[in-house]
Amino acid sequence: MISNRSEKLFQRAIKVIPGGVNSPVRFFPPYPFFVSSGFGSKIVTADHETYLDYCMGYGSLIFGHSYLPLIESVKTQLDNGTLFCIPSEKEIYLAELMAKIIPCAEKVRLVNTGAEATMTAIRLSRAFTRRKKIIKFNGGYHGAYDYVLVKAGSGAASIPSSEGSFPQISEETLIVQYNDFGELEQTIEKEAENISCLIMEPVLANYGLLIPEKNYLTEIRKITKKYGIVLIFDEVITGFRLSLGGCSEFFGITPDIATFSKSFGSGFPIAALCGKREIMDQLSPSGNVYQASTYAGNPISVTAATTAVESLLKNKNKVYPTIARLCDTLVLGIKDRVKNFADYYTINSIGSLFQLFFTKEKVSSPLDILKSDYKLFESLFWDLLKKNIFIPPSMYETCFISYAHSDEDIEKTIECYSDSLNQHIK
């Protein structure tokens, strides 16, 4: 497991990097292991340990590590330049692909990160509606900026609020509980004339894994239309992972704006903001909503994203059924082998996403997750790590299966989970 090499690297890192990591979700005490390479479903550490990976770049690597067609296409582009800061035909082609695939994508703006995409989506919504307030859900994570860093998920779930934020800004953010339509309806009816947009992860995947109740998204689409509120689907995680058209296609709900990253770039930094023409045309230079970036649409990331999207488009009838089958096999396999302790845990899953919670109650909101036994989850994490299985080190995250995972990988994982659960639940 973690050896002197990782400890030494962490001691070096902590001297020059705050906390020793460049994103807080990567840290777990006393120090994380350090990675040297990855291929397929596995990663290799600086200590030459091989782990079966279920973090998969927090969902980014739908094809697994070092997907050869992606690597080859990027290598070819490297020979032709890395950054031009002037338009290229490749950007148009990628936007055209998105417009064919994403239900709401009448126009597309390429950016660099999911946070940049959601931040721009909110700004567009305010300009379009001439209203200030936004609605987000408790536990929803949309990036580390003031408007949405309130009751947020992911690594922010462990802190009450981020210091340094402007309270005047967060006061414009209304928080409601996920899967509680009654509370949402009351909030909207009270504040409708002030609400510009509702931003949500359709499947809340940054606070563990929460699945929308039946008709929940349909009712949200109806009420936002009724009151002229822009509906933003944050599909940074679910986009291109649940289906080619994301949650919009998966659930048959079309938002006004949708944001994409992670699987869109399959390991390369790129994101997309897609939406209705009348909203998107407000972006500068055609409109007065300013958004700009030196690296937006850079040829390396665009090449990677184009290759990823084309691969998914070509192989969608194999990729999506396969990763969903592997996930179902894993979840059902664990449940089948840990029957005696079924009252001590529950597993949520959808498509190729899954997460286990140590509670016997149904988990459908962040309030349910807070009832889970975090200490038992930590024990599970460390025990799986000893068995060379790596899952995200927090129950506020989600586990991901890639197209590179094999039936043998799944069988091994079922055995490791069941051994660990039978050991720790007594």
C-alpha positions in Angstrom: 0.0 0.0 0.0 1.3 3.5 0.8 5.1 3.3 1.2 8.0 5.6 2.0 8.0 6.9 -1.6 4.5 8.4 -1.3 5.3 9.8 2.1 8.5 11.5 0.9 6.7 12.9 -2.1 4.0 14.3 0.1 6.5 15.9 2.4 8.1 17.6 -0.6 4.7 18.7 -1.9 3.4 20.2 1.4 6.4 22.6 1.4 5.4 24.2 -1.9 1.8 23.3 -2.5 -1.0 24.3 0.0 -2.1 21.2 1.8 0.2 19.2 -0.5 -2.4 18.8 -3.2 -3.8 20.9 -6.0 -7.4 20.0 -5.3 -8.7 19.2 -1.8 -10.6 16.0 -2.9 -7.3 14.4 -3.6 -6.2 14.5 0.0 -6.8 11.8 2.5 -5.0 11.4 5.8 -2.2 10.9 6.6 -1.2 11.5 2.9 -2.4 10.2 -0.5 -0.5 7.8 -2.7 1.1 9.4 -5.7 0.4 8.1 -9.3 3.0 7.5 -12.0 0.8 6.1 -14.9 -2.5 4.6 -15.9 -3.7 2.3 -18.6 -7.2 0.9 -19.2 -8.9 0.3 -15.9 -5.8 0.5 -13.7 -3.4 3.1 -12.3 0.2 2.5 -11.2 1.6 4.4 -8.2 5.0 5.9 -7.6 5.7 2.8 -5.5 4.9 0.5 -8.4 1.6 -0.7 -6.9 -1.2 -1.3 -9.3 -4.8 -0.3 -8.4 -8.1 -1.1 -10.1 -9.5 2.4 -10.5 -13.1 3.4 -9.9 -12.4 7.1 -9.6 -11.6 7.4 -13.3 -10.8 11.1 -13.2 -14.1 11.6 -11.2 -16.0 10.4 -14.2 -13.9 11.9 -17.0 -12.3 8.7 -18.4 -15.3 6.9 -19.9 -12.9 4.9 -22.1 -10.4 4.4 -19.3 -6.8 5.6 -19.0 -4.6 6.2 -22.1 -7.3 5.5 -24.6 -5.3 4.9 -27.8 -7.4 6.7 -30.4 -7.5 9.8 -28.2 -3.7 9.7 -27.6 -2.9 9.3 -31.3 -5.2 12.1 -32.4 -3.6 14.5 -29.9 -0.1 13.5 -30.9 -1.0 14.3 -34.5 -2.3 17.8 -33.5 0.8 18.5 -31.4 2.9 18.4 -34.6 0.6 21.1 -36.0 0.5 23.5 -33.1 -0.8 23.8 -29.6 -2.4 27.3 -29.3 -3.4 29.9 -31.9 -5.9 32.2 -30.2 -7.7 32.6 -33.5 -10.6 30.5 -34.8 -10.0 27.1 -36.4 -12.3 24.8 -38.4 -12.0 22.1 -35.7 -14.0 24.3 -33.3 -16.8 24.6 -35.8 -16.9 20.9 -36.4 -17.0 20.1 -32.7 -19.8 22.6 -32.1 -21.7 21.1 -35.0 -21.3 17.6 -33.4 -22.7 18.9 -30.1 -25.6 20.6 -31.9 -26.6 17.2 -33.4 -26.3 15.3 -30.1 -27.4 17.6 -27.3 -31.2 18.4 -27.3 -30.9 22.0 -26.2 -27.7 22.8 -28.2 -28.9 25.4 -30.7 -25.5 27.2 -30.1 -22.3 26.1 -28.3 -19.6 28.1 -26.6 -16.4 26.2 -25.8 -14.6 27.0 -22.5 -12.0 25.3 -20.3 -13.7 24.0 -17.2 -17.1 23.0 -15.8 -16.9 25.8 -13.3 -16.3 28.3 -16.1 -19.3 26.9 -18.0 -21.7 27.0 -15.1 -20.6 30.5 -14.1 -21.2 31.7 -17.6 -24.6 30.0 -17.8 -25.7 31.8 -14.6 -24.5 35.1 -16.0 -26.4 34.5 -19.2 -29.5 33.7 -17.3 -29.4 36.9 -15.3 -28.9 38.9 -18.5 -31.7 37.1 -20.3 -34.3 37.4 -17.5 -33.1 40.7 -16.0 -33.4 39.0 -12.5 -30.8 38.5 -9.8 -31.5 35.4 -7.7 -30.7 31.8 -8.6 -31.9 28.5 -7.2 -29.5 25.6 -6.5 -29.9 22.4 -4.5 -28.4 21.5 -1.2 -25.4 19.3 -2.0 -25.1 20.4 -5.7 -21.6 21.3 -6.7 -21.2 23.6 -9.7 -17.7 24.9 -9.1 -15.7 26.9 -6.5 -17.1 30.4 -7.0 -19.3 32.5 -4.7 -22.7 32.1 -6.2 -22.7 28.3 -6.0 -20.3 27.6 -3.2 -23.2 27.6 -0.8 -24.4 24.2 0.7 -22.1 22.6 -2.0 -21.1 19.0 -2.5 -17.8 17.3 -3.5 -14.9 18.5 -1.3 -16.9 21.5 -0.1 -19.4 19.2 1.6 -17.0 18.9 4.6 -16.9 22.6 5.4 -19.9 24.8 6.4 -18.9 27.6 3.9 -15.8 28.9 2.2 -14.1 31.8 3.9 -13.4 34.8 1.7 -16.7 34.6 -0.1 -19.0 37.7 -0.3 -22.1 37.1 1.8 -23.9 39.7 -0.4 -23.5 37.4 -3.4 -24.5 34.2 -1.6 -27.6 35.9 -0.4 -28.8 35.9 -4.0 -28.7 32.1 -3.9 -31.8 30.2 -2.8 -31.2 26.7 -1.5 -33.7 23.9 -1.7 -33.6 20.2 -1.0 -33.1 17.7 -3.9 -36.1 15.5 -4.6 -38.4 17.7 -2.6 -40.7 19.3 -5.2 -43.0 20.9 -2.6 -40.2 23.0 -1.1 -39.1 24.0 -4.6 -42.6 25.0 -5.6 -43.0 27.1 -2.5 -39.7 28.9 -3.0 -40.5 29.7 -6.7 -44.0 30.9 -6.0 -42.7 33.2 -3.3 -39.7 34.6 -5.3 -40.6 34.0 -8.9 -40.2 37.6 -10.1 -36.6 37.7 -8.7 -35.4 34.2 -9.9 -33.2 34.2 -13.0 -32.4 30.5 -13.2 -32.5 27.1 -11.5 -29.1 25.3 -11.8 -29.0 21.6 -11.0 -27.2 18.3 -11.5 -30.1 16.2 -12.8 -28.5 13.3 -11.2 -26.8 14.7 -8.1 -23.4 13.1 -8.4 -21.2 15.4 -6.2 -22.9 14.5 -2.9 -22.6 10.8 -3.1 -25.1 9.7 -5.8 -28.7 10.8 -5.7 -31.2 9.7 -8.3 -34.2 11.9 -9.2 -37.6 10.6 -8.1 -40.1 9.7 -10.8 -41.5 12.8 -12.6 -39.3 15.1 -10.5 -37.4 16.5 -13.5 -40.6 16.8 -15.5 -42.2 18.9 -12.8 -39.1 21.1 -12.5 -39.2 21.7 -16.3 -42.9 22.6 -16.1 -42.6 25.1 -13.2 -39.5 26.8 -14.6 -41.3 27.3 -17.9 -44.4 28.6 -16.2 -42.4 31.3 -14.4 -39.9 32.1 -17.1 -37.0 30.8 -15.1 -34.0 29.5 -17.1 -33.4 25.8 -16.4 -29.7 24.9 -16.4 -28.6 21.3 -16.4 -25.1 20.9 -15.0 -24.0 17.9 -16.9 -20.3 18.2 -16.2 -20.5 14.7 -14.7 -23.5 13.1 -16.4 -22.9 14.5 -19.9 -21.8 11.8 -22.4 -21.7 9.3 -19.5 -25.4 8.3 -18.9 -26.1 8.6 -22.6 -24.7 10.3 -25.7 -27.1 13.2 -25.1 -26.6 13.2 -21.3 -29.5 13.4 -18.9 -31.6 15.4 -21.5 -31.7 12.3 -23.7 -31.7 9.8 -20.8 -34.7 11.3 -19.0 -36.3 13.1 -22.0 -36.1 16.6 -20.5 -34.7 19.5 -22.4 -33.3 22.4 -20.3 -32.6 25.9 -21.6 -28.9 25.6 -21.0 -26.6 22.6 -20.4 -23.0 22.5 -19.4 -20.5 19.7 -20.2 -16.9 18.7 -19.3 -15.2 15.6 -17.9 -16.2 12.8 -20.3 -16.6 15.4 -23.0 -12.8 15.8 -23.0 -12.0 12.3 -21.6 -9.0 13.6 -19.6 -8.3 16.9 -21.4 -9.3 20.3 -20.1 -12.3 21.4 -22.0 -16.0 22.3 -21.3 -19.0 23.4 -23.3 -21.9 25.7 -22.7 -24.9 24.7 -24.9 -28.3 26.4 -25.1 -31.1 28.0 -26.9 -30.2 30.5 -29.6 -31.9 33.5 -28.0 -30.0 33.0 -24.7 -26.6 32.1 -26.2 -26.6 35.0 -28.7 -26.2 37.3 -25.7 -22.6 36.2 -25.4 -20.0 38.7 -26.6 -19.2 39.6 -29.4 -22.8 39.1 -30.7 -24.2 40.3 -27.3 -23.3 42.2 -24.2 -22.6 39.3 -21.8 -18.8 39.1 -21.7 -16.9 35.8 -21.5 -13.4 35.2 -22.8 -10.5 32.9 -22.4 -7.1 32.5 -24.0 -7.3 28.7 -23.9 -11.0 28.3 -25.0 -11.2 26.2 -28.1 -7.5 25.4 -28.1 -6.6 22.8 -30.7 -5.3 20.1 -28.3 -8.4 20.0 -26.1 -10.7 20.4 -29.2 -9.0 17.4 -30.9 -9.3 15.3 -27.8 -13.0 16.2 -27.3 -13.8 15.6 -31.0 -12.2 12.2 -30.9 -14.0 11.3 -27.7 -17.4 12.4 -29.0 -16.9 10.7 -32.4 -15.8 7.5 -30.6 -19.0 7.5 -28.5 -21.2 8.3 -31.5 -19.7 5.5 -33.5 -19.8 3.0 -30.6 -22.7 4.1 -28.5 -24.6 0.8 -29.0 -21.7 -1.0 -27.4 -20.3 1.4 -24.9 -23.4 2.4 -23.0 -25.0 -1.1 -22.7 -21.6 -2.5 -21.6 -20.8 0.0 -18.9 -24.3 -0.2 -17.6 -24.2 -4.0 -17.5 -20.9 -4.0 -15.7 -22.3 -1.5 -13.1 -25.5 -3.6 -12.6 -23.4 -6.8 -12.3 -21.2 -5.1 -9.6 -24.1 -3.8 -7.6 -26.2 -6.9 -7.7 -23.1 -9.0 -7.0 -22.3 -7.1 -3.8 -25.9 -7.3 -2.7 -26.1 -11.0 -3.3 -23.0 -11.8 -1.3 -23.7 -9.5 1.7 -27.4 -10.5 2.2 -27.0 -10.9 6.0 -26.2 -7.3 6.5 -28.6 -5.7 4.0 -30.1 -3.5 6.8 -26.7 -1.8 7.3 -26.0 -0.4 3.9 -27.7 0.8 0.6 -26.2 1.2 -2.9 -27.4 3.8 -5.4 -26.6 3.3 -9.0 -27.5 4.6 -12.5 -25.8 3.8 -15.8 -22.1 3.4 -15.0 -22.2 5.3 -11.6 -22.6 3.8 -8.2 -22.0 4.6 -4.5 -22.5 2.7 -1.2 -23.8 4.3 1.9 -23.8 2.8 5.4 -27.4 3.4 6.3 -30.4 1.0 6.0 -32.7 3.9 4.9 -33.3 4.9 1.3 -30.9 7.6 0.2 -32.6 10.3 -2.0 -31.3 13.6 -0.5 -28.2 15.0 1.2 -30.1 14.8 4.5 -30.2 11.0 4.1 -26.5 10.8 3.3 -25.7 12.8 6.5 -27.3 9.8 8.4 -24.8 7.5 6.9 -21.8 6.1 9.0 -18.8 8.0 7.6 -16.4 6.0 9.8 -17.5 2.7 8.3 -17.0 4.3 4.8 -13.5 5.2 5.7 -12.8 1.7 6.9 -14.2 0.4 3.6 -12.0 2.8 1.6 -8.8 1.7 3.4 -9.7 -2.0 3.3 -10.3 -1.8 -0.5 -7.1 0.0 -0.9 -5.3 -2.8 0.8 -6.9 -5.1 -1.8 -5.6 -2.8 -4.6 -9.0 -1.3 -5.3 -9.2 2.5 -5.5 -12.4 4.3 -5.0 -12.8 8.1 -4.3 -11.9 8.5 -0.6 -15.1 10.3 0.3 -18.7 9.1 0.5 -19.6 12.5 -0.9 -18.2 11.4 -4.3 -19.3 8.8 -6.8 -17.6 5.7 -8.2 -17.4 5.3 -12.0 -17.0 2.3 -14.3 -15.3 2.8 -17.7 -15.4 0.9 -21.0 -11.9 -0.4 -20.1 -13.2 -2.4 -17.1 -13.5 -6.1 -17.7 -15.8 -8.8 -16.3 -12.7 -10.1 -14.4 -12.3 -6.6 -12.9 -15.9 -6.6 -11.8 -15.7 -10.1 -10.3 -12.6 -9.1 -8.3 -14.3 -6.0 -7.1 -17.4 -7.9 -6.0 -15.2 -10.2 -4.0 -13.2 -7.3 -2.4 -16.4 -5.4 -1.5 -18.1 -8.4 0.0 -15.1 -9.4 2.0 -14.7 -5.9 3.3 -18.4 -5.5 4.1 -18.6 -8.9 5.8 -15.6 -7.9 7.9 -16.7 -4.4 9.0 -20.5 -4.9 9.4 -21.0 -7.0 12.5 
